[in-house]
Amino acid sequence: MRRIQESYLPLYERTRQFRIYEPGTLPGLFQTEAYAAARLARVIEFSGIPDDLDEAVAARLARQRVLRSGDHRFGVVLEVAALHGRIGSAEMMVEQLQHLIEVAALPNVSLGIVPPDIDRRMWSSPGFWIFDEARVLVETPTAELTITQPREISVYLRTFSELAAMAVYGSTARSLIAAAIEALPAH
């Protein structure tokens, strides 16, 4: 897992405009150490690959430096389900969701959340990341798809635009995150 995590760093460093859509999980760039460890541990277990969890988490967290350095912009759209997909303790999820609020306040980050009661103009999709307008990555249970064909990238750009138009931002998005925190046991 460490090598996989490290392999993305050059792409992250050269990308200026990230467009990220996640329907059920929080993006690695926004993960706390505990959340990243819980996610990656499950991937290691499910996939039956060698356990280098500590090194993989460190590599994932090292990539997060692009959030605060260089000229990078992040447009992120989450389905509200991503806020409620608990993969560890309630305390860990509270920490993670509070961290999400902090990261969303960065001047180069636009965080939108598709609320559950929206009149859906665009269906949900598997998660995808658009790197500038040059590459799209889509993770499936068996493979990572790398899309570089301009015609296909334009479909992902349109999809992202439609999803982003349905999302709520700012204080409304923070209210959805706060509601997810309150919905956790013992809160």
Rosetta blueprint (number, residue, H / E / L):
1 M L
2 R H
3 R H
4 I H
5 Q H
6 E H
7 S H
8 Y L
9 L H
10 P H
11 L H
12 Y H
13 E H
14 R H
15 T L
16 R L
17 Q E
18 F E
19 R E
20 I E
21 Y E
22 E E
23 P L
24 G L
25 T L
26 L L
27 P L
28 G H
29 L H
30 F H
31 Q L
32 T L
33 E H
34 A H
35 Y H
36 A H
37 A H
38 A H
39 R H
40 L H
41 A H
42 R H
43 V H
44 I H
45 E H
46 F H
47 S H
48 G L
49 I L
50 P L
51 D L
52 D L
53 L H
54 D H
55 E H
56 A H
57 V H
58 A H
59 A H
60 R H
61 L H
62 A H
63 R H
64 Q H
65 R H
66 V H
67 L H
68 R L
69 S L
70 G L
71 D L
72 H L
73 R E
74 F E
75 G E
76 V E
77 V E
78 L E
79 E E
80 V L
81 A H
82 A H
83 L H
84 H H
85 G L
86 R L
87 I L
88 G L
89 S L
90 A H
91 E H
92 M H
93 M H
94 V H
95 E H
96 Q H
97 L H
98 Q H
99 H H
100 L H
101 I H
102 E H
103 V H
104 A H
105 A L
106 L L
107 P L
108 N L
109 V E
110 S E
111 L E
112 G E
113 I E
114 V E
115 P L
116 P L
117 D L
118 I L
119 D L
120 R L
121 R L
122 M L
123 W L
124 S L
125 S L
126 P L
127 G L
128 F E
129 W E
130 I E
131 F E
132 D L
133 E L
134 A L
135 R E
136 V E
137 L E
138 V E
139 E E
140 T L
141 P L
142 T L
143 A L
144 E E
145 L E
146 T E
147 I E
148 T L
149 Q L
150 P H
151 R H
152 E H
153 I H
154 S H
155 V H
156 Y H
157 L H
158 R H
159 T H
160 F H
161 S H
162 E H
163 L H
164 A H
165 A H
166 M H
167 A L
168 V E
169 Y L
170 G H
171 S H
172 T H
173 A H
174 R H
175 S H
176 L H
177 I H
178 A H
179 A H
180 A H
181 I H
182 E H
183 A H
184 L L
185 P L
186 A L
187 H L
